[in-house]
Amino acid sequence: MFDLFQEENQRLKRDLASLRQVIIAAEPTVMVDGRFEEMITTPGKTITIAQSLIAEMTRARQEAQLV
């Protein structure tokens, strides 16, 4: 049972690392505005930052369609 938890923990760490890389590729400013440090020190924050970026991109697309 413990091995199962360890494997799941490792998978989640890999997935969060991959998500951080995608975030950096989509919004490189995260490297200099403090969000990267947040993602490293508080891994769960990676998901919150990704949600925020998706919402921002969605709003920007919708605004661009209105113009």
C-alpha positions as CSV (number, residue, x, y, z in Angstrom):
1,M,0.0,0.0,0.0
2,F,2.8,2.4,0.9
3,D,4.4,1.7,-2.5
4,L,1.2,2.7,-4.2
5,F,1.2,6.1,-2.4
6,Q,4.8,6.6,-3.3
7,E,4.2,5.9,-6.9
8,E,1.2,8.3,-7.0
9,N,3.2,11.0,-5.3
10,Q,6.0,10.6,-7.8
11,R,3.5,10.7,-10.7
12,L,2.0,13.9,-9.3
13,K,5.4,15.5,-8.9
14,R,6.2,14.7,-12.6
15,D,2.8,16.0,-13.7
16,L,3.3,19.3,-11.8
17,A,6.8,19.7,-13.2
18,S,5.4,19.2,-16.7
19,L,2.6,21.7,-16.0
20,R,5.2,24.2,-14.8
21,Q,7.1,23.8,-18.1
22,V,3.9,24.4,-20.1
23,I,3.1,27.5,-18.0
24,I,6.6,28.9,-18.6
25,A,6.3,28.3,-22.4
26,A,2.9,30.0,-22.5
27,E,3.8,32.9,-20.2
28,P,7.5,33.4,-19.8
29,T,7.0,36.4,-17.5
30,V,6.2,33.9,-14.6
31,M,10.0,33.5,-14.4
32,V,10.5,37.1,-13.3
33,D,7.2,38.2,-11.6
34,G,7.4,35.8,-8.6
35,R,4.9,33.2,-9.8
36,F,7.7,30.7,-10.6
37,E,9.0,30.8,-7.0
38,E,5.4,30.3,-5.8
39,M,5.1,27.2,-8.0
40,I,8.3,25.8,-6.6
41,T,7.8,26.5,-3.0
42,T,4.1,25.6,-3.0
43,P,3.5,23.0,-5.7
44,G,-0.3,23.2,-5.5
45,K,0.0,26.8,-6.5
46,T,1.0,25.6,-10.0
47,I,-2.6,24.5,-10.6
48,T,-3.9,27.9,-9.4
49,I,-1.5,29.8,-11.7
50,A,-2.4,27.6,-14.6
51,Q,-6.1,28.2,-14.0
52,S,-5.5,32.0,-13.9
53,L,-3.5,32.0,-17.1
54,I,-6.2,30.0,-18.9
55,A,-8.8,32.5,-17.7
56,E,-6.7,35.4,-18.9
57,M,-6.1,33.9,-22.3
58,T,-9.8,33.1,-22.7
59,R,-10.7,36.7,-21.8
60,A,-8.1,38.1,-24.3
61,R,-9.5,35.9,-27.1
62,Q,-13.1,36.9,-26.3
63,E,-12.1,40.6,-26.3
64,A,-10.2,40.1,-29.6
65,Q,-13.2,38.6,-31.2
66,L,-15.3,41.6,-30.2
67,V,-13.0,44.0,-32.0
